[in-house]
Amino acid sequence: MAVINIGILGLGTVGSGVMNIFQENRERIREYTGVDIQTKKVLVRNMSKPRDTFFENGTLTADPQEVLNDPEIDIIVELMGGIEPAFSYVLQAIENGKHIVTANKALIATHYEELFKTASQNGVEIRFEGSVGGGIPVIDTITARLAGNRIDEIVGIINGTTNYILTRMSKDGMGFEEALKLAQDKGFAEADPTSDLNGQDVSFKLAILAAISFGIGIEQKDIPYEGITKIAEDEISYAMESGYTVKLLATARKREDKLEIYVHPTLIPNHHPLAAVSNEFNALFIRGNAVGELMLYGKGAGSLPTGSAVVGDILDIVKLKRKSAKTGSRPIANKEDLRIIGEDTGSYYIRLQVIDEPGVLGAITTVLGKNGISIASVSQQALGQKDVPVIFVTHKVKREKLDKGLEELRELKDIVKEVACILRVEGY
């Protein structure tokens, strides 16, 4: 039986999942591919660390060059995370004629065009299904199954950590810190969850989705993003009383020649399918001009779900090699002439902490009205306390007008103590 050798860079959570899948499903994979896939070299940081997986002598190495320069290795699987040294290693591997599989969202989002250009020049493939949505086949669906569509909108929950925290806050009445601790205890959140909680992780993934859906080369730093750290009991209570659910959404939506793209915590109505996506699960809502509306759903993180996506990418490249198909990766979507606008127009939930005195509400509404911000509803709670929350929901307004009005409210320091939380409100 023919042998395909792979080299793995990184043996953390996902790398261990990949190895477990290959060991558990070895015979099934051999029958499917007609080849024996061997792990020839694995780059690790700590050679002496105890491991659950058995490796032959000489497989583990702390020297990346033993993996990158091995002429017998056909496919490099990059699972290190981060941009450097992962980018330098992957670029070297491509130039050495090796195919690439990665689950590294930061790498793909930051160096998408350069990686694909170099891969095309060297006649090798890049696969990155595991970079977005864990085990959900998001990339393959958009680039292959929906290739005959013009994608008009993608909206999704694509971070399992934040979705788990919001679920526990909504269903169990937990506070933010308690829900975060539980997510860490269960392995859904990293020891340092900052990138998840502030929305950065989602913005990397959204940059990738924009590239494959609209042909837009947008840098992660140019996508407006906000996380869930300011969401408190007030937001959860308002959502439950008003028929909404709080979710952290990634959105890219075409508006004629413009692409509205952002990451924002959002109130969505309970009847929308995304409202029912709970715990560590992810989902992506897609609208195409031919297929209409569809939603992909599944576990968005974890050793085995993401490992499954990585193994699927490896097998896809193996099939190409077996068929002697023409290889040479290229940017996937046709480039569209779209102007990036970030957030454009929407309705917003705003919670202010204000002094409980006569005339305060009038002063606030005057500032909002002066900036063209129309109020759909307002409620003031906890009367009798020195500082009280006031909740506004606006009619549709340009985000730039909203930001200008809120900045003026922040200057009213004698009465407005804090602009505590801003959520988008979607009607769907």
C-alpha positions in Angstrom: 0.0 0.0 0.0 1.3 3.5 -0.9 2.4 5.7 2.0 1.7 9.4 2.5 3.8 11.0 5.2 2.7 14.0 7.2 4.5 16.3 9.5 2.7 18.1 12.4 3.7 21.4 13.8 2.3 21.6 17.3 0.8 18.9 19.5 -1.6 20.8 21.7 -5.4 20.3 22.0 -6.1 20.1 18.3 -2.9 18.2 17.4 -3.7 15.5 20.0 -7.2 15.3 18.6 -5.8 14.7 15.1 -3.6 11.9 16.4 -6.5 10.3 18.3 -8.7 10.3 15.2 -6.0 8.8 13.0 -5.3 6.0 15.5 -9.0 5.3 16.2 -10.1 5.4 12.6 -7.0 4.1 10.9 -8.6 1.2 9.0 -11.5 3.3 7.9 -9.2 6.0 6.6 -7.1 3.4 4.7 -10.1 2.0 3.0 -11.3 5.5 2.0 -8.0 6.8 0.7 -6.3 3.6 -0.5 -3.1 4.8 1.2 -1.4 4.5 4.6 -1.1 7.9 6.1 1.9 8.0 8.4 2.9 10.7 10.9 6.7 10.9 10.3 7.6 14.0 12.4 5.9 16.0 15.1 7.3 19.3 16.3 6.8 19.8 20.1 8.1 22.4 22.6 8.7 19.9 25.4 10.2 16.5 24.4 9.9 15.1 27.9 6.3 15.9 28.5 4.1 12.8 29.2 1.7 12.1 26.4 -1.3 9.9 26.0 -0.4 9.0 22.4 2.4 6.6 21.6 5.1 7.7 19.2 7.9 5.7 17.6 11.4 6.8 18.5 12.5 9.7 16.4 9.0 11.0 15.6 9.0 13.8 18.1 11.4 16.7 17.6 12.0 20.1 19.0 13.8 21.2 15.7 11.3 22.6 13.2 13.8 22.1 10.3 13.6 18.3 10.8 9.9 18.6 9.8 10.1 21.4 7.2 13.1 20.0 5.3 12.3 16.3 5.4 12.0 15.3 1.7 9.7 12.3 2.5 7.0 14.5 4.1 4.2 15.3 1.7 1.9 17.4 3.9 2.6 19.8 6.7 -0.1 20.2 9.3 0.3 23.5 11.2 -1.4 23.5 14.6 0.8 25.9 16.6 -1.5 28.9 16.5 -0.5 32.5 16.4 1.1 34.3 13.4 4.8 33.8 14.1 6.7 31.6 13.8 3.8 29.7 12.2 3.8 32.0 9.1 7.6 31.6 8.5 7.3 27.8 8.9 4.4 27.5 6.6 5.9 29.7 3.9 9.1 27.6 4.1 7.1 24.4 3.8 5.3 25.7 0.7 8.5 26.7 -0.9 9.7 23.2 -0.2 6.8 21.9 -2.2 4.7 20.6 0.7 0.9 20.8 0.9 -0.4 22.7 3.9 -3.3 22.0 6.3 -3.9 24.5 9.1 -6.5 25.4 11.7 -4.8 28.7 12.4 -7.4 31.5 12.0 -4.9 34.3 12.8 -2.4 33.0 10.2 -5.0 32.6 7.4 -6.7 35.9 8.1 -3.5 37.9 8.2 -1.6 36.3 5.3 -4.4 34.9 3.1 -3.3 36.4 -0.2 0.4 35.9 0.2 0.0 32.3 1.3 -2.3 31.4 -1.7 -0.1 33.2 -4.2 3.0 31.3 -3.0 1.1 28.0 -2.9 0.0 28.5 -6.5 3.5 29.3 -7.6 4.8 26.1 -6.0 1.9 23.9 -7.2 0.7 22.9 -3.7 -2.6 23.0 -1.9 -3.7 24.9 1.3 -6.6 23.7 3.3 -8.0 25.5 6.4 -11.4 24.1 7.3 -10.6 23.9 11.0 -9.9 27.7 11.2 -13.6 28.6 11.3 -16.3 26.7 13.0 -14.4 23.8 14.4 -16.0 20.6 13.1 -18.6 22.4 11.0 -17.8 22.2 7.2 -18.1 26.0 6.7 -15.2 26.5 4.3 -16.0 23.6 2.1 -19.7 24.6 1.9 -19.0 28.1 0.8 -16.1 27.4 -1.6 -17.4 24.2 -3.1 -21.1 23.4 -2.5 -22.2 27.0 -2.9 -19.7 27.9 -5.6 -22.5 28.5 -8.0 -24.1 31.1 -5.7 -23.5 34.8 -5.1 -23.2 35.1 -1.4 -25.2 38.1 -0.1 -25.0 37.6 3.7 -23.3 35.6 6.3 -24.3 35.9 10.0 -23.0 33.5 12.6 -22.1 32.4 16.1 -18.5 31.3 15.6 -17.0 31.4 19.0 -17.9 28.5 21.4 -16.4 30.2 24.5 -18.6 33.3 24.4 -21.7 31.3 23.4 -21.2 29.0 26.3 -20.9 31.9 28.7 -24.0 33.7 27.4 -26.0 30.4 27.5 -25.1 29.9 31.2 -25.9 33.5 32.0 -29.3 33.2 30.3 -30.4 29.7 31.3 -28.8 29.4 34.8 -28.8 33.1 35.9 -25.0 33.0 36.4 -23.0 36.2 36.5 -20.3 36.8 33.9 -17.3 35.7 36.0 -19.1 32.6 37.3 -20.0 31.5 33.8 -16.4 32.2 32.6 -15.0 30.1 35.4 -17.3 27.2 34.5 -16.3 27.5 30.8 -12.6 27.3 31.8 -13.3 24.3 34.1 -15.0 22.5 31.2 -12.2 23.3 28.8 -14.3 25.6 26.6 -12.2 28.7 27.5 -8.5 29.2 27.6 -6.6 30.1 30.8 -6.3 33.6 29.1 -9.6 34.0 27.2 -9.0 37.6 26.3 -9.1 37.1 22.5 -12.4 35.2 22.8 -14.1 37.6 25.2 -13.2 40.8 23.4 -14.3 39.6 20.0 -10.9 39.5 18.4 -11.1 35.7 17.8 -14.4 36.2 15.9 -13.0 39.0 13.8 -10.1 36.8 12.6 -12.7 34.2 11.5 -14.9 36.8 9.9 -11.9 38.1 7.8 -11.5 34.5 6.5 -15.3 34.2 5.7 -15.2 37.6 3.9 -12.3 36.4 1.8 -13.9 33.2 0.6 -17.4 34.6 0.3 -16.8 38.0 -1.3 -13.2 37.9 -2.5 -12.5 40.8 0.0 -8.9 41.0 1.3 -9.7 42.7 4.6 -7.4 42.8 7.5 -8.7 41.7 10.9 -7.8 45.1 12.5 -10.1 46.8 10.0 -13.1 44.9 11.2 -15.0 46.7 14.0 -15.4 44.3 16.8 -16.8 44.3 20.3 -17.0 41.4 22.8 -19.2 40.3 25.7 -17.3 41.7 28.7 -19.9 44.5 29.3 -22.9 42.2 29.3 -24.5 42.0 32.7 -27.7 40.8 34.4 -29.6 43.9 33.0 -29.0 42.8 29.4 -30.0 39.2 30.1 -33.2 40.2 32.0 -34.2 42.7 29.2 -33.7 40.1 26.6 -35.8 37.5 28.4 -38.6 39.9 29.1 -38.7 41.2 25.5 -38.5 37.9 23.6 -34.8 38.2 22.6 -31.6 36.3 23.2 -28.1 37.8 23.5 -25.6 36.4 21.1 -22.2 37.5 19.9 -22.6 37.7 16.1 -20.2 37.9 13.2 -21.9 39.7 10.3 -21.0 40.4 6.7 -23.8 41.7 4.6 -23.8 43.2 1.1 -25.7 46.4 0.6 -25.5 47.2 -3.1 -21.8 48.1 -3.7 -21.0 48.1 0.0 -20.0 45.4 2.5 -21.2 45.9 6.0 -18.9 43.9 8.3 -18.6 43.8 12.0 -18.6 41.7 15.2 -21.0 42.8 17.9 -23.1 41.4 20.8 -26.7 41.4 19.6 -30.2 41.0 20.7 -31.9 38.6 18.3 -35.6 37.5 18.5 -36.2 34.1 20.0 -37.9 32.8 16.8 -34.7 33.1 14.8 -32.7 29.8 14.4 -29.5 31.4 15.8 -31.3 32.1 19.1 -31.5 28.3 19.8 -27.8 27.8 19.4 -26.6 27.1 22.9 -23.5 26.2 24.9 -20.3 25.6 22.9 -22.1 25.1 19.6 -21.6 27.3 16.6 -23.8 28.1 13.7 -23.5 30.1 10.4 -26.5 31.5 8.7 -25.9 32.0 4.9 -28.0 33.7 2.3 -27.1 33.0 -1.4 -28.9 34.2 -4.5 -29.7 30.6 -5.7 -29.8 28.5 -2.5 -31.7 31.1 -0.5 -31.3 30.8 3.3 -29.5 27.9 5.1 -27.8 27.4 8.4 -24.8 25.2 9.3 -24.7 24.0 12.9 -22.3 21.9 15.1 -19.6 22.0 17.7 -17.4 24.9 17.0 -14.4 24.1 19.2 -12.6 21.3 21.0 -10.0 18.7 20.3 -12.1 16.2 18.3 -14.4 18.5 16.4 -11.6 20.7 15.1 -9.4 17.6 14.7 -12.1 16.2 12.5 -11.9 19.2 10.2 -8.1 19.0 10.0 -8.2 15.2 9.2 -10.9 16.0 6.5 -8.5 18.5 4.9 -5.6 16.0 5.0 -7.8 13.4 3.3 -8.9 15.9 0.6 -5.3 16.6 -0.3 -4.5 12.8 -0.3 -7.4 12.3 -2.8 -6.0 14.9 -5.1 -2.6 13.4 -5.0 -4.0 9.9 -5.7 -6.0 11.1 -8.7 -3.0 13.1 -10.0 -5.3 16.0 -10.1 -3.8 19.4 -11.0 -2.8 21.2 -7.8 -2.0 24.8 -7.0 -4.0 26.7 -4.5 -5.5 30.1 -5.4 -7.7 32.6 -3.6 -11.1 31.1 -3.8 -13.8 33.7 -4.3 -14.1 36.0 -7.3 -13.2 39.5 -6.2 -16.1 41.8 -5.8 -15.9 45.6 -6.1 -17.3 46.3 -2.6 -16.6 49.2 -0.3 -15.9 48.2 3.3 -18.1 50.2 5.7 -18.0 48.4 9.0 -21.3 49.0 10.9 -23.7 51.0 8.9 -27.3 51.4 10.1 -29.1 49.5 12.9 -31.2 49.6 16.0 -29.4 49.6 19.3 -30.0 48.8 23.0 -28.1 51.2 25.2 -27.7 50.9 29.0 -26.5 54.0 30.8 -25.7 54.4 34.5 -27.0 57.8 35.6 -27.7 59.9 38.7 -31.3 59.4 39.9 -32.4 63.1 39.9 -35.2 65.1 38.2 -34.4 66.3 34.7 -31.7 63.7 33.9 -33.8 61.8 31.4 -34.8 65.0 29.6 -31.1 66.1 29.3 -30.2 62.7 27.9 -33.0 62.6 25.3 -32.2 66.1 24.3 -28.6 65.1 23.4 -29.8 62.0 21.5 -32.4 64.0 19.6 -29.9 66.6 18.6 -27.8 63.9 17.0 -30.7 62.4 15.1 -31.1 59.4 17.4 -34.8 58.4 17.7 -35.9 56.5 20.8 -38.2 53.5 20.4 -38.5 52.8 24.1 -36.9 53.8 27.4 -37.0 52.3 30.9 -35.5 53.3 34.2 -35.0 50.8 37.0 -34.0 50.6 40.7 -35.6 53.9 41.7 -34.4 55.3 45.0 -30.7 54.5 44.5 -28.0 57.1 43.8 -27.0 55.6 40.5 -29.6 53.8 38.4 -29.6 52.0 35.0 -31.5 53.6 32.2 -32.2 51.5 29.1 -32.9 52.9 25.7 -33.7 51.1 22.5 -33.3 53.2 19.4 -35.0 53.2 16.0 -32.6 52.6 13.1 -29.7 55.0 13.1 -26.3 55.4 11.5 -23.6 54.0 13.7 -21.6 57.2 13.3 -24.5 59.3 14.6 -24.9 56.9 17.5 -21.3 57.1 18.4 -21.3 60.9 18.3 -24.4 61.1 20.5 -22.9 58.7 23.0 -19.6 60.6 23.1 -21.6 63.8 24.0 -23.4 61.8 26.7 -20.1 60.8 28.2 -19.2 64.5 28.5 -22.2 65.0 30.9 -20.1 63.6 33.7 -22.3 65.1 36.4 -25.3 63.0 35.4 -24.0 60.2 33.2 -21.7 57.9 35.1 -21.1 55.3 32.4 -22.2 54.1 28.9 -22.4 50.6 30.3 -23.4 48.5 27.4 -24.3 48.7 23.7 -26.0 45.9 21.9 -27.3 45.7 18.3 -31.0 44.8 18.0 -31.9 42.6 15.0 -35.5 42.1 13.9 -34.9 39.3 11.3 
